[in-house]
Amino acid sequence: MMSIFASAAVLLSALAVMTDAHVSFRFPCPRRGPYWECPQPGPNEWNLVDYDVRSPAGTHGTIVSPICKHPSSFAGTRPTFQAGQTVAAQMDVGAYHMGGSCQWALSYDNGANWVVFQDYFQSCLSNATQGTTFTLPFKIPADAPSGDAIVNWIWNNNEGNRELYSSCSDVVIQGTNGGSLSGVKPLFANYGPNSPFIQEKALANGNWGKAFFDARPPITITVPKVSKRELMRRLVNRITNSD
Ligand SMILES: [Cu+2]
């Protein structure tokens, strides 16, 4: 059935191309983004669609929105990734700001705690083309525990306004049932006046903020083991909630 939602979604995706802005995930889907292939808003949620999903979460002057920008996704099926899998993530690139430094972090507690699982310093997105999607892969750690999780793509740009980007995608990880994941906490630089300041690379004699990244404190998160009964309940939920 070609629903009113499907036709509206086509319109939304056209609008997304017209709004000017920066970078976000397109695959996996960013929370509340306007993309036709992503979870769509419910009947009373159209005011929650983020047509500006690619804009930064903040600048060095101002915190514009919380990390992840939105507290949840619209209801829908989360993509499932295996521990150890390389995901060919697609970024929606409006302005690439001569690249910058990317961090990818995982949270299993809706963003209370983050573990960085991948870095790409200095040249992240530097060969992207504006106005296109750009493949920027990330690899789920081989020892990632199973569970509902958020992948957070965090980016400090090299050129232009001093910005912090945070694009979050709700996913399911299939790995070990119960376990821990160790790494460092993410750096949220250029995110409000109290955050570390990374200067434009060209103006800072190549100083891209290495000392701040090197100083990220270690963190270990633990995800509890889930009983067979609970695993079965989640499976049934997933099947009955999908169309
Ligand atoms: Cu920008």
Boltz pocket constraint, residues with backbone or C-beta under 6 A from the ligand:
constraints:
  - pocket:
      binder: B
      contacts: [[A, 21], [A, 22], [A, 23], [A, 56], [A, 95], [A, 97], [A, 160], [A, 163]]
      max_distance: 6.0
